[in-house]
Amino acid sequence: MADKPTKKIVHVQHQTAGGSDGPTWTPTPDAKGKAGGFRLIAVVLWLLALGGEAAEIFWVLKQDSINMVYLIGGIVIIGVLAIVGDVLWKSANRADPAPRSQPARFFIQNQLGAIISMLAFLPLILMIFLNKNMDSKQKGTAGSIAIVIALIAAYMGMSFDSPSVEKNQNLTCAQLPADTPAAEVATCNTDVARVTQLMGKDEVTWTKSGEVYHLCAGASEVNKTSQDNQIYVGTVADAIADGKSRLTLQVDQELKECSAATGATPTP
């Protein structure tokens, strides 16, 4: 534990991030990595669904005698692939959302599941009803099943209350969904409010070589040997602008260290 700062303290000029008075919300590296993994799996599943559609159109429906088991079974498989892909894609969007300030990207990223689901079914439905090797009963059965599954898949792919960078920027930690990962809660941009509540003002410290920001210059972590042997002081926005990702997780320890260094008693 450090009783007082042992390195040179540098006060950073106040900056703004993204044109605002506070830090711009960004996903944690873990959340971004998880979202990337979900998106990759979703794309693979969607490609398989589109491949299944092609197989139905160019193989099953090209037969002189249509095998209804293959046709309906394929429709169900395409639906399952599309729906699972939709769910994973929406989970990725919650972890790493698009900014509402970019309308085209925001719309496409949030509604892509519904778009892919329609692409995976509309041509197939059309070809079923136009097929000359099926009677009206077969067309009605296969077409109805395809339409119902297509609607379910499209519904599952639609985003009605789309997540966004701006929405997460304005959320408080208490308002985040119950299933939000703990690491993401720790880095939501209520860090400003949290630091202000704990220390009485929006001021944090960090070092060039560190990845997170800390509560005060008396914190032991910022007093360890660093790249330039300096402690930087500024707002949460300044720290984020300098490449620091979040507030330290050692808050309880640093509250004691800051109290010992300053003689003050930060708000618990």
GIKAMO-V543760 format. One record per backbone hydrogen bond with DSSP energy under -1.0 kcal/mol. CO is the residue of the C=O (numbers start at 0). NH is the residue of the N-H. If there is no record, write none. Layout:
co:CO nh:NH
co:CO nh:NH
This chain:
co:7 nh:230
co:9 nh:232
co:16 nh:19
co:27 nh:31
co:28 nh:32
co:29 nh:33
co:30 nh:34
co:31 nh:35
co:32 nh:36
co:33 nh:37
co:34 nh:38
co:35 nh:39
co:36 nh:40
co:37 nh:41
co:38 nh:42
co:39 nh:43
co:40 nh:44
co:41 nh:45
co:42 nh:46
co:43 nh:47
co:44 nh:48
co:45 nh:49
co:46 nh:50
co:47 nh:51
co:48 nh:52
co:49 nh:53
co:50 nh:54
co:51 nh:55
co:52 nh:56
co:53 nh:57
co:54 nh:58
co:54 nh:59
co:55 nh:60
co:59 nh:62
co:66 nh:70
co:67 nh:71
co:68 nh:72
co:69 nh:73
co:70 nh:74
co:71 nh:75
co:72 nh:76
co:73 nh:77
co:74 nh:78
co:75 nh:79
co:76 nh:80
co:77 nh:81
co:78 nh:82
co:79 nh:83
co:80 nh:84
co:81 nh:85
co:82 nh:86
co:83 nh:87
co:84 nh:88
co:85 nh:89
co:86 nh:90
co:87 nh:91
co:88 nh:92
co:89 nh:93
co:90 nh:94
co:91 nh:95
co:97 nh:164
co:98 nh:101
co:101 nh:105
co:102 nh:106
co:103 nh:107
co:104 nh:108
co:105 nh:109
co:106 nh:110
co:110 nh:114
co:111 nh:115
co:112 nh:116
co:113 nh:117
co:114 nh:118
co:115 nh:119
co:117 nh:121
co:120 nh:124
co:121 nh:125
co:122 nh:126
co:123 nh:127
co:124 nh:128
co:125 nh:129
co:134 nh:138
co:135 nh:139
co:136 nh:140
co:137 nh:141
co:138 nh:142
co:139 nh:143
co:140 nh:144
co:141 nh:145
co:142 nh:146
co:143 nh:147
co:144 nh:148
co:145 nh:149
co:146 nh:150
co:147 nh:151
co:148 nh:152
co:149 nh:153
co:150 nh:154
co:151 nh:155
co:152 nh:156
co:153 nh:157
co:163 nh:167
co:164 nh:168
co:165 nh:169
co:166 nh:170
co:171 nh:174
co:176 nh:179
co:180 nh:184
co:181 nh:185
co:187 nh:190
co:189 nh:193
co:190 nh:194
co:191 nh:195
co:192 nh:196
co:193 nh:197
co:194 nh:198
co:195 nh:199
co:197 nh:266
co:200 nh:202
co:203 nh:233
co:204 nh:213
co:205 nh:231
co:210 nh:244
co:212 nh:247
co:213 nh:204
co:215 nh:218
co:220 nh:223
co:228 nh:7
co:230 nh:9
co:231 nh:205
co:232 nh:11
co:233 nh:203
co:234 nh:238
co:235 nh:239
co:236 nh:240
co:237 nh:241
co:238 nh:243
co:239 nh:242
co:245 nh:212
co:249 nh:253
co:250 nh:254
co:251 nh:255
co:252 nh:256
co:253 nh:257
co:254 nh:258
co:255 nh:259
co:256 nh:260
co:257 nh:261
co:258 nh:262
